[in-house]
């Protein structure tokens, strides 16, 4: 029962650094985290594009080397990269329109954009994208916090376009983590700030918001992200991230056998209700496998590991649940090195700019 006590690889964390500095090295070598999620604060978008790309590629290369030196497997190197307003890079990678603006152009264009996004990310050194967004939501005309991040308000179209995006990412060697199960829909409350609630009956969700998730599960998608939303159609009390009922539905009714990833556990919607150690324990007990901790405080990672380790030592059933989480994470991680990385060259990004120009000529702009 030694393996359940090694918990760092179930955590992907955010850092403040733009280099593989002592803080990053400590997270890898001491806390033995499973990977990093990067944000604009890590990417120096104020630098000239080529210099910003080179610096970021060096940072990620150093992170991979640090993990190897610590005897760890390939780390998850993640980023949100949806297009539109969810674009962290400034001008150093191609800025594409959001999914809601691409959707009218059809699946071939969506796939073409996702392939280009994946090639650019892979060339820099990323291996995981937190996307595509599978929420069913009209791109315009609602108070939704998702809006044009979604492929639109048609469940069948969102399912088809999401599946095309996932296929394209996988083909180019990027692990996709589609989100946000079971769907935010048109919920106006942003979980960064408070906990949204949906009161749709389960039958309504099955015919709308759950359609894209069922579609990508059938297609063999290797990972999914949960939503910090109370969807009362199945669980009247707990957000899906913490809900054994919703996560059992995902596994047993939809048949998902891959890695379940949390959204950021530092969002106010969940962090203000539970401290980090208890929140991590509850997520793992509910059925999550990989936890995102995007803004850990000093000592947070050690506190999480100590608390969960003690809980597992006292509860064999929970220890077995951690074993299953380890297996799901390992299966997703095995995909990270499956495809050779493209060369980091100006020509690659020139191709992206040419594609963006063609999209603009077809009416897809941001």
Protein Blocks (a to p, Z undefined) as FASTA:
>chain_A
ZZmmmmklmpccddfbfbdcfklmmmmmmnopabdcddfklnopmbcfklmmmmmmmmmm
mmmmmmmmnopacdddddddebjjlcckljmbccdddfklmmmnojklmmmmmmmmmmmm
mmnopabdcdddfbdcdfbhpabfklmmpgbjbfklmmmmmmmmmmmmmmnopacddddd
ebjkjafbdfklmccddfbdfklmmmmmmmmmmmmmmnopabdcddddddfklomkbcfk
lmmklmmmmmmmnopabdcddddfkbfklmmmpcfklmmmmmmmnopabdcdfbccehkl
mmmmmmmmmmmmmomklmmmmmmmmmmmmmmmmmmmmpccddddfklmmmmmmmmmmmmm
nopaZZ
